[in-house]
Amino acid sequence: LAFTPRVQSSMRQVPAHQLKSDNAADTTFSKGSMGAALRACGAVCHAVDAVVNNLHRSAFCCVRPPGHHSGVKGLLWNAQSCGFCIFNNVAVGAMHALTQHASTIEKVAIVDFDVHHGNGTEDVIKALNRPDQ
């Protein structure tokens, strides 16, 4: 779910002519970005595990970078910006819950209370095509 043009180029070997233009790619990527993004996803999965295993009653993950603009293939061509997203943390957490805790978790609900639409999360969920979950 890598989102930025630079990550798309390096990790998926996406040709330069298929990348979003620099002026539409507001997500910068530095030496520590990948580690931070992986820790953000890991925090969400850890929170899911803690709740499912009754270590906590609920969890809230305030993580950066955010993720709700990261789509299935990363880039969303119809989006005006990248929204500073690298991985779709909530989609990763939802899939973690459904796959790693399938005997306990049958369905998940994703509530995005940001001031704008989480178009990447919608893209991921539509692609999964699992309305029963």
FENRA-V228367 format. One record per residue. RES is the residue in one letter. OMEGA is omega in whole degrees, -180 to 180 (999 if undefined). Layout:
RES:OMEGA  RES:OMEGA
//
This chain:
L:179  A:-167  F:-173  T:178  P:180  R:179  V:177  Q:-178  S:-175  S:-175  M:-175  R:-179  Q:177  V:179  P:-176  A:-177  H:178  Q:-180  L:173  K:178  S:-178  D:-178  N:177  A:-178  A:-175  D:-178  T:177  T:-176  F:-179  S:-177  K:-177  G:-174  S:-177  M:178  G:179  A:-179  A:178  L:177  R:178  A:177  C:180  G:179  A:179  V:179  C:178  H:179  A:177  V:180  D:-178  A:179  V:-179  V:-179  N:176  N:174  L:176  H:-180  R:180  S:179  A:174  F:-179  C:176  C:-173  V:173  R:1  P:177  P:-177  G:-168  H:174  H:179  S:-179  G:-178  V:-179  K:-180  G:-177  L:172  L:-173  W:-179  N:-178  A:178  Q:-178  S:177  C:178  G:178  F:-178  C:177  I:175  F:180  N:-173  N:-177  V:177  A:176  V:179  G:179  A:179  M:175  H:180  A:-176  L:-178  T:-176  Q:-179  H:-175  A:180  S:-178  T:-175  I:178  E:-178  K:174  V:173  A:177  I:179  V:-179  D:-176  F:173  D:-177  V:178  H:-172  H:174  G:-174  N:178  G:178  T:177  E:180  D:-180  V:-176  I:177  K:-179  A:179  L:177  N:-180  R:-175  P:179  D:-178  Q:999
//
